[in-house]
C-alpha cells in the first residue's frame, strides 16, 4: 500500500510541476499577479508530494519490503539499518528520487525565503525550476519507477553493492546532489534573467548565496567521494581521474568560476553575459554528470549499472535543457547591456583571468573525459589516464594559484600592481623558504618543492590580505580585533577558503610526489620497513560480520622499536553477492597516513599485503573542510542573508523593452 | 534596441557558438548510445585468428624455456599471460595464476613485458613461478603484435594456436571461475 502511495505522490508532484511550470511564467509575461503568486504554494506542494514519495521508498527499504523490485535488487534483510536507509539512494531509481527531492527542496527554499525577490523574477525562477522537475519526474516515472512491484517476491534481497556499504559513501550522494542540484538555482535565475532581458547587481546578489551553498556541498561531496575511494578501494590513491570523478569535478571548476564572476556582476555590473553563460554551463555539466555514468556512454570503475535503453530519454532531456537554454542564450544574451569598464590591472581583470583559467581547466578535463567516446566514433579505441590530466591540468592550475594570492589585494577598476607586490613580501619569503625546506627534506626533484612553495605563497598571501584589512600588528590588538569583528563575514570566508586551497595543495602535491609503497607476500611474523616505520604481520583472523565474513590482519607498527599503532586491515567477502572488498587500515600522524591493506591469501600461509606511506594526505581533507567552512562563513554574511535591497525603480533598459516588444 | 543588439553578425555568431558546440556533442552522445555498443569491451582483432609469429628468448635464471608461436600450436590449450614486476594488478592476480598452475589442465605461459630481467626474476622468486614457459619481451615489440594495451593481459589459445579469448586487466576470482576455467575445459574437449 505505502509504495503505491509513494508512486501516486510522485504522479501528483508531476501534475503540480506542470502547473508551476506554466501558469506563473505566463502570469509574469502578462503581468497577472494572481498567476504569478501560484508559484510559491505550488513549489511547497511539490516538495510535500516528492517528500512523501521519498519517505515511502525509504519505508520500503527500512522494512525490507521485497515485493518492491527496487528493494529486492538493492537491499537485504541482514543489512545494517544505516545501509538500509542509504540503500534508498544507493541505486539508479532511488538516486533519481533523491535528485528530485533536493530539486524540490531548493524550489521550496526560494518560495519560503525569496520574499524579497521581485514578483515576476520569483515567478519565472520557480517556473524554470519546475521545468527541470518535469523532466526528471517524467524520467523517473516513465523509465525508472522506484516503486515497481515484483511477483513473486524473493525470500530475501540481492543486497546493496558491498562497496556502497560504507559510512562515507552513505552520505556522499546526498552531498554531491545538493551540490549538483544547487546549481539548478543559478541556472533558473540565469534563464529567468534571459527571459526578462535584465541582469544587474541585485540579480547577482540573489544568485550568489545559492551558488555558494551549492559549491560548499559539491566541495564536500567530492571530498567525501575521494576519501571513500582512498580507504575503501585499497589502491592507496584518492583521485584517479576516472570519468565518474571528472564529471563531478567539472561543475566544481565552473561553479568556482561562477562564484567569482558573480562578484564582478554584483560589484561592478560587468561580465554579465559571461556569468549567465557560466550559470547555464555549470548546471549543464551537473546534468551531464548525473547522466553520463547511467547511460553507458563512458565506462568507469565505479558507476551505477548502466542501461542504454534509458539513454535516449536522457539525451532528449539533455538536449531540451542544455540545448534549449543555450539557444535562449544565443537569442537573448546579445541584448544584455554591458557594464562597468576596468583597467588591465584591476580586481576585475584578476577575476577574468581566474575565470579564463578555470574554464580552460574544465575544458581540459572535459576533453580528456570525453576523448574515448570521440575517438571511438572515428573507429579506434582509446583510454585517457592520469598522465594526460597531470600533464595538462598542472600547468593551468599553477598560474591560477599564483594569481589567487594577488587577486584579493587588487582594487576594483584600476589597481597598483607595484603596491600589491610590495604587500606580498611575506608571501614571497614564505614561498622561497617552503621550496628550500621541501627540497632539503625530500632531496628530490624541484617540481614538488616548487608546488610547496606555491602553496606557501597562497597561504601567506591570503593571510597577509586578511591581516592588512584588520591592520594586524600595525595598530593596537584591540583595534585589530574590533576591525576583525566589523569585517564582512564574506571577507573572512574568502580568506578561509583560499587558505584551505593552499592546505589542500600541500596535500595533493605531497601525496602525489613522495608516496612510498611496498607490496609483498607476508606470513605471520614477517616484517617490512617502509619510510622509517616497521610493519610486522602478527596474524590473520577470520571475523564474522553481520552480512560478511572477513579476514582481519593484525599488523603492529613500530618506529625505532617504539610502538606506534596496531593496524587491522580487512579483506571482506560479502556473502550474498559473493563480492570481496578491501577495508584499508589507516593511521594518521597528521603529517602522513600509514596505510595498510590486505589482499588474497596465496594458498601457502601468506597474504598479499600493501603498505603505503601516504605523506600529507590528511591535509587534503583538512583543506577541503577549510574551503567548505570558508563558504559557510561567507554564506552567513548579513548582506547575503538579507539579500539585495528591493529594486524600487528598475534601471531603464532599452534592450529589454525592445526585445519584449 | 541598442547598437550592440542590432546587426553585427560576428557577435551574434559568437553567442551561437555554445549551442552549436553542444549540438556536436549531442551528436556524439547519440552515436554513443547505439544499441550493442559496450564501452567496456576493448575488442581484439585477433579473436579466432592464429597467434602472431614470434620467438621470445627465455628469462635467464628461472629454469624454464622461452616461448615461441610454435609452442602454442602443440595441440594443448594454453594461457598466455603478459606480466611485469612493476605492475600492481599483476600482483593481485598472481595468486590465482599460482592456483591455476597447481591444478593443471592448461599450459600456463608468461610473457615478461617491458620489464628488466633481473626485476622479473626477483619478482618470480618472491611470489613463485606459475609459468612453464616464459618469453621475454623487454622492448614490448611482441606485445604490439598481440595488441596488448597494458599489463596484465591474458589470452587463451586453443590447441591449434588460435586466440580464443582476451582478458584485459587483472583476472579476479569471478573471471577465473566464470569465464577462464569453463573456457579452458570447453576448449580441452
Boltz contact constraints between the chains, C-beta under 6 A:
constraints:
  - contact:
      token1: [A, 297]
      token2: [B, 32]
      max_distance: 6.0
  - contact:
      token1: [A, 299]
      token2: [B, 39]
      max_distance: 6.0
  - contact:
      token1: [A, 299]
      token2: [B, 40]
      max_distance: 6.0
  - contact:
      token1: [A, 308]
      token2: [B, 33]
      max_distance: 6.0
  - contact:
      token1: [A, 311]
      token2: [B, 33]
      max_distance: 6.0
  - contact:
      token1: [A, 315]
      token2: [B, 29]
      max_distance: 6.0
  - contact:
      token1: [A, 319]
      token2: [B, 26]
      max_distance: 6.0
  - contact:
      token1: [A, 322]
      token2: [B, 22]
      max_distance: 6.0
  - contact:
      token1: [A, 323]
      token2: [B, 22]
      max_distance: 6.0
  - contact:
      token1: [A, 326]
      token2: [B, 18]
      max_distance: 6.0
  - contact:
      token1: [A, 326]
      token2: [B, 19]
      max_distance: 6.0
  - contact:
      token1: [A, 326]
      token2: [B, 22]
      max_distance: 6.0
  - contact:
      token1: [A, 327]
      token2: [B, 19]
      max_distance: 6.0
  - contact:
      token1: [A, 330]
      token2: [B, 15]
      max_distance: 6.0
  - contact:
      token1: [A, 330]
      token2: [B, 16]
      max_distance: 6.0
  - contact:
      token1: [A, 330]
      token2: [B, 19]
      max_distance: 6.0
  - contact:
      token1: [A, 333]
      token2: [B, 15]
      max_distance: 6.0
  - contact:
      token1: [A, 334]
      token2: [B, 5]
      max_distance: 6.0
  - contact:
      token1: [A, 334]
      token2: [B, 15]
      max_distance: 6.0
  - contact:
      token1: [A, 335]
      token2: [B, 5]
      max_distance: 6.0
  - contact:
      token1: [A, 373]
      token2: [B, 28]
      max_distance: 6.0
  - contact:
      token1: [A, 373]
      token2: [B, 32]
      max_distance: 6.0
  - contact:
      token1: [A, 377]
      token2: [B, 28]
      max_distance: 6.0
  - contact:
      token1: [A, 377]
      token2: [B, 31]
      max_distance: 6.0
  - contact:
      token1: [A, 381]
      token2: [B, 42]
      max_distance: 6.0
  - contact:
      token1: [A, 519]
      token2: [B, 91]
      max_distance: 6.0
  - contact:
      token1: [A, 600]
      token2: [B, 95]
      max_distance: 6.0
  - contact:
      token1: [A, 602]
      token2: [B, 95]
      max_distance: 6.0
  - contact:
      token1: [A, 654]
      token2: [B, 2]
      max_distance: 6.0
  - contact:
      token1: [A, 655]
      token2: [B, 2]
      max_distance: 6.0
  - contact:
      token1: [A, 655]
      token2: [B, 5]
      max_distance: 6.0
  - contact:
      token1: [A, 658]
      token2: [B, 1]
      max_distance: 6.0
